[in-house]
Amino acid sequence: MSKTVGFSIVIPTFNRLEFLKQAISSVRNQTHADYEIIVVDDGSTDGTVDYLMSLGTLVKTLRQQHRGPAAARNLGVSQAIGTYIAFLDSDDFWFPWTLTILQRVMQHHEQPSLISAATVEFHGNVPDIEEEDFASKYFTDFFQTAHDPGYVGSNALVVRRDIFNRAGGFDEAMFVGEDLDFCFRAGISRDFVRVVSPVMLAYRRHSGNMSTAVLPLYSAAVELLTRERNGRYPGGRTRRKERWKLLSRTVRPVALSCIKCGLRHEAWRLFWKSLVMNMRLGRFRFLTGFLLYTLIGVRTTIGVRTTFSK
């Protein structure tokens, strides 16, 4: 029988050597020791390969031609032996108690299908944060989070390995939004737990974040709407309202961001593709505001916070 561990930490990386060193160090400093580290180099040219070789057996190193983070994560999972897969982006950072908290969730909720970690965003240096009391929210599945939505980026996602494989992994054709697409495909898998406290992941914001570009966000939003329309996601009509709530929460800020950036054609396309959904959800404030912004030409500062990861 193959050896197993509690957690396989999959770290995709592409030309982020200095950040990668911090990410790996944060995993090795965990107070819970039942894990393996899998780093998938997505075609780096900045010395990442030499650095990973210097670590020897401390990490399991995999390499591929530059194919994007979804393909890198899938490759990492294919070689994982952990009961759970924890994804960590190479520019992010774990706190020492992260795996201990995950182990507590597993025991308290009897091995849920998906777990979402509490996060904090930062620029520059990693924030100095103290461990707080444990608190979590339980949902019967991911779709139920529509009534209490939260961040579900892949960098904060922990998935039972059998559930990940059953859902088909990440769609490698998507470079943005693949995490939300995965959560939708795993949407009716039993037991979703969101850790509210303590903060477990420091999420770095910088110019290299993939999700900061509006056009990739737009393309991802269109693809998610198309897949919903084509019946790609589970739950049928019974769970449709919950799927629509989650989709609307993602699509609306992207449409408004398109307006802000002068992408009027793209904004209108999202408007029409989501019109029926937003009307049935009663999102009339958004619909009215969108028309005012586009028809009157009002330019405003719009804070965009989507559920897409980097």
Contacts in CASP RR format, 6 or more apart in sequence:
PFRMAT RR
TARGET T0000
AUTHOR 0000-0000-0000
METHOD contacts of the structure
MODEL  1
MSKTVGFSIVIPTFNRLEFLKQAISSVRNQTHADYEIIVVDDGSTDGTVD
YLMSLGTLVKTLRQQHRGPAAARNLGVSQAIGTYIAFLDSDDFWFPWTLT
ILQRVMQHHEQPSLISAATVEFHGNVPDIEEEDFASKYFTDFFQTAHDPG
YVGSNALVVRRDIFNRAGGFDEAMFVGEDLDFCFRAGISRDFVRVVSPVM
LAYRRHSGNMSTAVLPLYSAAVELLTRERNGRYPGGRTRRKERWKLLSRT
VRPVALSCIKCGLRHEAWRLFWKSLVMNMRLGRFRFLTGFLLYTLIGVRT
TIGVRTTFSK
2 81 0 8 1.000
3 81 0 8 1.000
4 81 0 8 1.000
4 82 0 8 1.000
4 83 0 8 1.000
5 34 0 8 1.000
5 35 0 8 1.000
5 36 0 8 1.000
5 81 0 8 1.000
5 82 0 8 1.000
5 83 0 8 1.000
6 34 0 8 1.000
6 35 0 8 1.000
6 82 0 8 1.000
6 83 0 8 1.000
6 84 0 8 1.000
7 34 0 8 1.000
7 35 0 8 1.000
7 36 0 8 1.000
7 82 0 8 1.000
7 83 0 8 1.000
7 84 0 8 1.000
7 85 0 8 1.000
7 86 0 8 1.000
7 99 0 8 1.000
7 102 0 8 1.000
7 158 0 8 1.000
8 35 0 8 1.000
8 36 0 8 1.000
8 38 0 8 1.000
8 76 0 8 1.000
8 77 0 8 1.000
8 80 0 8 1.000
8 81 0 8 1.000
8 82 0 8 1.000
8 84 0 8 1.000
8 85 0 8 1.000
8 86 0 8 1.000
8 161 0 8 1.000
9 27 0 8 1.000
9 35 0 8 1.000
9 36 0 8 1.000
9 37 0 8 1.000
9 38 0 8 1.000
9 86 0 8 1.000
9 87 0 8 1.000
9 88 0 8 1.000
10 38 0 8 1.000
10 40 0 8 1.000
10 73 0 8 1.000
10 76 0 8 1.000
10 77 0 8 1.000
10 80 0 8 1.000
10 85 0 8 1.000
10 86 0 8 1.000
10 87 0 8 1.000
10 88 0 8 1.000
11 20 0 8 1.000
11 23 0 8 1.000
11 24 0 8 1.000
11 27 0 8 1.000
11 37 0 8 1.000
11 38 0 8 1.000
11 39 0 8 1.000
11 40 0 8 1.000
11 87 0 8 1.000
11 88 0 8 1.000
11 89 0 8 1.000
11 90 0 8 1.000
12 39 0 8 1.000
12 40 0 8 1.000
12 42 0 8 1.000
12 68 0 8 1.000
12 69 0 8 1.000
12 72 0 8 1.000
12 73 0 8 1.000
12 89 0 8 1.000
12 90 0 8 1.000
13 20 0 8 1.000
13 39 0 8 1.000
13 40 0 8 1.000
13 41 0 8 1.000
13 42 0 8 1.000
13 44 0 8 1.000
13 48 0 8 1.000
13 72 0 8 1.000
13 90 0 8 1.000
14 41 0 8 1.000
14 42 0 8 1.000
14 43 0 8 1.000
14 44 0 8 1.000
14 66 0 8 1.000
14 68 0 8 1.000
14 69 0 8 1.000
14 72 0 8 1.000
14 90 0 8 1.000
15 44 0 8 1.000
15 45 0 8 1.000
15 46 0 8 1.000
15 48 0 8 1.000
16 44 0 8 1.000
16 46 0 8 1.000
16 48 0 8 1.000
16 90 0 8 1.000
16 91 0 8 1.000
17 44 0 8 1.000
17 46 0 8 1.000
17 47 0 8 1.000
17 48 0 8 1.000
17 51 0 8 1.000
19 90 0 8 1.000
19 91 0 8 1.000
19 204 0 8 1.000
20 39 0 8 1.000
20 48 0 8 1.000
20 51 0 8 1.000
20 90 0 8 1.000
20 91 0 8 1.000
21 51 0 8 1.000
22 93 0 8 1.000
22 126 0 8 1.000
23 88 0 8 1.000
23 89 0 8 1.000
23 90 0 8 1.000
23 91 0 8 1.000
23 92 0 8 1.000
23 93 0 8 1.000
23 94 0 8 1.000
24 37 0 8 1.000
24 39 0 8 1.000
24 55 0 8 1.000
24 59 0 8 1.000
26 93 0 8 1.000
26 94 0 8 1.000
26 95 0 8 1.000
26 96 0 8 1.000
27 35 0 8 1.000
27 37 0 8 1.000
27 88 0 8 1.000
27 94 0 8 1.000
28 37 0 8 1.000
28 58 0 8 1.000
29 96 0 8 1.000
30 94 0 8 1.000
30 96 0 8 1.000
30 97 0 8 1.000
30 98 0 8 1.000
30 99 0 8 1.000
30 100 0 8 1.000
31 96 0 8 1.000
31 97 0 8 1.000
31 99 0 8 1.000
31 100 0 8 1.000
32 99 0 8 1.000
32 100 0 8 1.000
32 102 0 8 1.000
32 103 0 8 1.000
34 99 0 8 1.000
34 103 0 8 1.000
35 86 0 8 1.000
35 99 0 8 1.000
36 60 0 8 1.000
36 80 0 8 1.000
36 81 0 8 1.000
36 82 0 8 1.000
37 58 0 8 1.000
37 59 0 8 1.000
37 60 0 8 1.000
38 59 0 8 1.000
38 60 0 8 1.000
38 62 0 8 1.000
38 76 0 8 1.000
38 79 0 8 1.000
38 80 0 8 1.000
39 52 0 8 1.000
39 59 0 8 1.000
39 60 0 8 1.000
39 61 0 8 1.000
39 62 0 8 1.000
39 90 0 8 1.000
40 62 0 8 1.000
40 63 0 8 1.000
40 64 0 8 1.000
40 72 0 8 1.000
40 73 0 8 1.000
40 75 0 8 1.000
40 76 0 8 1.000
41 48 0 8 1.000
41 49 0 8 1.000
41 52 0 8 1.000
41 61 0 8 1.000
41 62 0 8 1.000
41 63 0 8 1.000
41 64 0 8 1.000
42 64 0 8 1.000
42 66 0 8 1.000
42 67 0 8 1.000
42 68 0 8 1.000
42 69 0 8 1.000
42 71 0 8 1.000
42 72 0 8 1.000
43 63 0 8 1.000
43 64 0 8 1.000
43 65 0 8 1.000
43 66 0 8 1.000
49 63 0 8 1.000
52 59 0 8 1.000
52 61 0 8 1.000
53 61 0 8 1.000
55 61 0 8 1.000
60 79 0 8 1.000
62 75 0 8 1.000
62 76 0 8 1.000
62 79 0 8 1.000
64 71 0 8 1.000
64 72 0 8 1.000
64 75 0 8 1.000
67 172 0 8 1.000
68 172 0 8 1.000
68 175 0 8 1.000
69 89 0 8 1.000
69 154 0 8 1.000
69 170 0 8 1.000
69 175 0 8 1.000
69 178 0 8 1.000
69 210 0 8 1.000
70 170 0 8 1.000
70 171 0 8 1.000
70 172 0 8 1.000
70 173 0 8 1.000
70 174 0 8 1.000
70 175 0 8 1.000
70 178 0 8 1.000
71 170 0 8 1.000
71 172 0 8 1.000
73 87 0 8 1.000
73 154 0 8 1.000
73 169 0 8 1.000
73 170 0 8 1.000
74 169 0 8 1.000
74 170 0 8 1.000
74 172 0 8 1.000
77 85 0 8 1.000
77 161 0 8 1.000
77 164 0 8 1.000
77 165 0 8 1.000
77 169 0 8 1.000
80 161 0 8 1.000
82 161 0 8 1.000
83 111 0 8 1.000
83 160 0 8 1.000
83 161 0 8 1.000
84 102 0 8 1.000
84 106 0 8 1.000
84 115 0 8 1.000
84 158 0 8 1.000
84 159 0 8 1.000
84 160 0 8 1.000
84 161 0 8 1.000
85 158 0 8 1.000
85 159 0 8 1.000
85 160 0 8 1.000
85 161 0 8 1.000
85 164 0 8 1.000
86 99 0 8 1.000
86 102 0 8 1.000
86 157 0 8 1.000
86 158 0 8 1.000
87 154 0 8 1.000
87 155 0 8 1.000
87 157 0 8 1.000
87 158 0 8 1.000
87 159 0 8 1.000
88 94 0 8 1.000
88 155 0 8 1.000
88 201 0 8 1.000
89 154 0 8 1.000
89 155 0 8 1.000
89 204 0 8 1.000
89 309 0 8 1.000
89 310 0 8 1.000
91 204 0 8 1.000
91 206 0 8 1.000
91 310 0 8 1.000
92 155 0 8 1.000
92 201 0 8 1.000
92 202 0 8 1.000
92 203 0 8 1.000
92 204 0 8 1.000
93 126 0 8 1.000
93 201 0 8 1.000
93 202 0 8 1.000
93 204 0 8 1.000
94 200 0 8 1.000
94 201 0 8 1.000
94 202 0 8 1.000
95 129 0 8 1.000
95 131 0 8 1.000
95 198 0 8 1.000
95 199 0 8 1.000
95 200 0 8 1.000
95 201 0 8 1.000
95 202 0 8 1.000
97 131 0 8 1.000
97 198 0 8 1.000
97 200 0 8 1.000
98 117 0 8 1.000
98 200 0 8 1.000
98 201 0 8 1.000
101 117 0 8 1.000
101 134 0 8 1.000
101 195 0 8 1.000
101 198 0 8 1.000
101 200 0 8 1.000
102 115 0 8 1.000
102 117 0 8 1.000
102 158 0 8 1.000
102 195 0 8 1.000
102 200 0 8 1.000
104 134 0 8 1.000
105 112 0 8 1.000
105 115 0 8 1.000
105 136 0 8 1.000
105 193 0 8 1.000
105 195 0 8 1.000
106 112 0 8 1.000
106 115 0 8 1.000
108 136 0 8 1.000
109 136 0 8 1.000
109 138 0 8 1.000
109 191 0 8 1.000
109 193 0 8 1.000
110 191 0 8 1.000
111 160 0 8 1.000
111 191 0 8 1.000
112 138 0 8 1.000
112 160 0 8 1.000
112 190 0 8 1.000
112 191 0 8 1.000
112 192 0 8 1.000
112 193 0 8 1.000
113 141 0 8 1.000
113 159 0 8 1.000
113 160 0 8 1.000
113 163 0 8 1.000
113 186 0 8 1.000
113 189 0 8 1.000
113 190 0 8 1.000
113 191 0 8 1.000
113 192 0 8 1.000
114 142 0 8 1.000
114 157 0 8 1.000
114 158 0 8 1.000
114 159 0 8 1.000
114 160 0 8 1.000
114 163 0 8 1.000
114 183 0 8 1.000
114 186 0 8 1.000
114 189 0 8 1.000
114 191 0 8 1.000
114 192 0 8 1.000
114 193 0 8 1.000
115 157 0 8 1.000
115 158 0 8 1.000
115 159 0 8 1.000
115 192 0 8 1.000
115 193 0 8 1.000
115 194 0 8 1.000
115 195 0 8 1.000
116 150 0 8 1.000
116 151 0 8 1.000
116 152 0 8 1.000
116 153 0 8 1.000
116 156 0 8 1.000
116 157 0 8 1.000
116 158 0 8 1.000
116 192 0 8 1.000
116 193 0 8 1.000
116 194 0 8 1.000
116 195 0 8 1.000
117 156 0 8 1.000
117 157 0 8 1.000
117 158 0 8 1.000
117 195 0 8 1.000
117 200 0 8 1.000
117 201 0 8 1.000
118 156 0 8 1.000
118 194 0 8 1.000
118 195 0 8 1.000
118 196 0 8 1.000
118 197 0 8 1.000
118 198 0 8 1.000
118 199 0 8 1.000
118 200 0 8 1.000
118 201 0 8 1.000
119 151 0 8 1.000
119 155 0 8 1.000
119 156 0 8 1.000
119 199 0 8 1.000
119 200 0 8 1.000
119 201 0 8 1.000
119 202 0 8 1.000
119 203 0 8 1.000
120 127 0 8 1.000
120 129 0 8 1.000
120 199 0 8 1.000
120 201 0 8 1.000
120 202 0 8 1.000
120 203 0 8 1.000
121 202 0 8 1.000
121 203 0 8 1.000
121 204 0 8 1.000
121 205 0 8 1.000
122 202 0 8 1.000
122 203 0 8 1.000
122 204 0 8 1.000
122 205 0 8 1.000
123 204 0 8 1.000
123 205 0 8 1.000
123 206 0 8 1.000
124 204 0 8 1.000
124 206 0 8 1.000
126 202 0 8 1.000
127 202 0 8 1.000
129 198 0 8 1.000
129 199 0 8 1.000
129 202 0 8 1.000
131 198 0 8 1.000
132 197 0 8 1.000
132 198 0 8 1.000
132 199 0 8 1.000
133 197 0 8 1.000
133 198 0 8 1.000
134 195 0 8 1.000
134 197 0 8 1.000
134 198 0 8 1.000
135 195 0 8 1.000
135 196 0 8 1.000
135 197 0 8 1.000
136 193 0 8 1.000
136 194 0 8 1.000
136 195 0 8 1.000
136 196 0 8 1.000
137 148 0 8 1.000
137 193 0 8 1.000
137 194 0 8 1.000
137 196 0 8 1.000
138 191 0 8 1.000
138 192 0 8 1.000
138 193 0 8 1.000
139 145 0 8 1.000
139 148 0 8 1.000
139 191 0 8 1.000
139 192 0 8 1.000
139 193 0 8 1.000
139 194 0 8 1.000
140 190 0 8 1.000
140 191 0 8 1.000
140 192 0 8 1.000
141 187 0 8 1.000
141 188 0 8 1.000
141 189 0 8 1.000
141 190 0 8 1.000
141 191 0 8 1.000
141 192 0 8 1.000
142 152 0 8 1.000
142 183 0 8 1.000
142 184 0 8 1.000
142 186 0 8 1.000
142 187 0 8 1.000
142 188 0 8 1.000
142 189 0 8 1.000
142 192 0 8 1.000
143 187 0 8 1.000
143 188 0 8 1.000
143 235 0 8 1.000
143 239 0 8 1.000
143 242 0 8 1.000
143 243 0 8 1.000
143 246 0 8 1.000
144 192 0 8 1.000
144 242 0 8 1.000
145 152 0 8 1.000
145 192 0 8 1.000
145 194 0 8 1.000
145 246 0 8 1.000
146 241 0 8 1.000
146 242 0 8 1.000
146 243 0 8 1.000
146 245 0 8 1.000
146 246 0 8 1.000
147 242 0 8 1.000
147 245 0 8 1.000
149 245 0 8 1.000
149 246 0 8 1.000
149 249 0 8 1.000
149 307 0 8 1.000
150 194 0 8 1.000
150 307 0 8 1.000
151 307 0 8 1.000
152 179 0 8 1.000
152 180 0 8 1.000
152 183 0 8 1.000
152 307 0 8 1.000
153 179 0 8 1.000
153 180 0 8 1.000
153 307 0 8 1.000
153 308 0 8 1.000
153 309 0 8 1.000
154 170 0 8 1.000
154 178 0 8 1.000
154 179 0 8 1.000
154 182 0 8 1.000
154 309 0 8 1.000
155 201 0 8 1.000
155 203 0 8 1.000
155 309 0 8 1.000
155 310 0 8 1.000
156 200 0 8 1.000
156 201 0 8 1.000
156 203 0 8 1.000
156 309 0 8 1.000
157 179 0 8 1.000
157 183 0 8 1.000
159 186 0 8 1.000
163 186 0 8 1.000
163 189 0 8 1.000
164 186 0 8 1.000
166 186 0 8 1.000
166 189 0 8 1.000
167 182 0 8 1.000
167 185 0 8 1.000
167 186 0 8 1.000
167 189 0 8 1.000
168 185 0 8 1.000
169 182 0 8 1.000
169 185 0 8 1.000
170 178 0 8 1.000
170 179 0 8 1.000
170 181 0 8 1.000
170 182 0 8 1.000
171 178 0 8 1.000
171 181 0 8 1.000
171 182 0 8 1.000
172 178 0 8 1.000
174 181 0 8 1.000
174 220 0 8 1.000
174 223 0 8 1.000
175 210 0 8 1.000
175 216 0 8 1.000
176 210 0 8 1.000
176 211 0 8 1.000
176 213 0 8 1.000
176 216 0 8 1.000
176 217 0 8 1.000
176 219 0 8 1.000
176 220 0 8 1.000
176 308 0 8 1.000
177 211 0 8 1.000
177 220 0 8 1.000
177 223 0 8 1.000
177 224 0 8 1.000
177 308 0 8 1.000
177 309 0 8 1.000
179 307 0 8 1.000
179 308 0 8 1.000
179 309 0 8 1.000
180 220 0 8 1.000
180 224 0 8 1.000
180 246 0 8 1.000
180 250 0 8 1.000
180 307 0 8 1.000
180 308 0 8 1.000
181 223 0 8 1.000
181 224 0 8 1.000
181 227 0 8 1.000
184 224 0 8 1.000
184 227 0 8 1.000
184 228 0 8 1.000
184 232 0 8 1.000
184 233 0 8 1.000
184 243 0 8 1.000
184 246 0 8 1.000
185 232 0 8 1.000
185 233 0 8 1.000
185 234 0 8 1.000
187 233 0 8 1.000
187 234 0 8 1.000
187 235 0 8 1.000
188 234 0 8 1.000
188 235 0 8 1.000
188 239 0 8 1.000
208 310 0 8 1.000
209 310 0 8 1.000
210 216 0 8 1.000
210 309 0 8 1.000
210 310 0 8 1.000
211 217 0 8 1.000
211 306 0 8 1.000
211 308 0 8 1.000
211 309 0 8 1.000
211 310 0 8 1.000
214 254 0 8 1.000
214 257 0 8 1.000
214 258 0 8 1.000
214 261 0 8 1.000
214 263 0 8 1.000
215 263 0 8 1.000
215 266 0 8 1.000
217 254 0 8 1.000
217 257 0 8 1.000
217 306 0 8 1.000
217 308 0 8 1.000
218 254 0 8 1.000
218 258 0 8 1.000
218 263 0 8 1.000
218 266 0 8 1.000
218 270 0 8 1.000
220 254 0 8 1.000
220 308 0 8 1.000
221 250 0 8 1.000
221 251 0 8 1.000
221 254 0 8 1.000
221 255 0 8 1.000
221 270 0 8 1.000
222 269 0 8 1.000
222 270 0 8 1.000
222 273 0 8 1.000
224 247 0 8 1.000
224 250 0 8 1.000
224 251 0 8 1.000
225 247 0 8 1.000
225 251 0 8 1.000
225 270 0 8 1.000
225 273 0 8 1.000
225 274 0 8 1.000
225 277 0 8 1.000
226 273 0 8 1.000
227 233 0 8 1.000
228 243 0 8 1.000
228 244 0 8 1.000
228 247 0 8 1.000
229 273 0 8 1.000
233 243 0 8 1.000
235 243 0 8 1.000
241 280 0 8 1.000
241 281 0 8 1.000
244 277 0 8 1.000
244 280 0 8 1.000
244 281 0 8 1.000
245 281 0 8 1.000
246 307 0 8 1.000
247 274 0 8 1.000
247 277 0 8 1.000
248 274 0 8 1.000
248 277 0 8 1.000
248 278 0 8 1.000
248 281 0 8 1.000
248 283 0 8 1.000
249 307 0 8 1.000
250 306 0 8 1.000
250 307 0 8 1.000
250 308 0 8 1.000
251 270 0 8 1.000
251 274 0 8 1.000
252 274 0 8 1.000
252 278 0 8 1.000
252 283 0 8 1.000
252 286 0 8 1.000
253 302 0 8 1.000
253 303 0 8 1.000
253 304 0 8 1.000
253 305 0 8 1.000
253 306 0 8 1.000
254 270 0 8 1.000
254 304 0 8 1.000
254 306 0 8 1.000
255 267 0 8 1.000
255 270 0 8 1.000
255 271 0 8 1.000
255 274 0 8 1.000
255 290 0 8 1.000
256 267 0 8 1.000
256 290 0 8 1.000
256 293 0 8 1.000
256 302 0 8 1.000
256 304 0 8 1.000
257 302 0 8 1.000
257 303 0 8 1.000
257 304 0 8 1.000
258 264 0 8 1.000
258 266 0 8 1.000
258 267 0 8 1.000
258 270 0 8 1.000
259 267 0 8 1.000
259 290 0 8 1.000
259 293 0 8 1.000
259 294 0 8 1.000
259 302 0 8 1.000
260 299 0 8 1.000
260 300 0 8 1.000
260 301 0 8 1.000
260 302 0 8 1.000
264 294 0 8 1.000
267 290 0 8 1.000
267 294 0 8 1.000
268 294 0 8 1.000
271 287 0 8 1.000
271 290 0 8 1.000
275 287 0 8 1.000
278 286 0 8 1.000
278 287 0 8 1.000
279 287 0 8 1.000
292 298 0 8 1.000
293 300 0 8 1.000
END
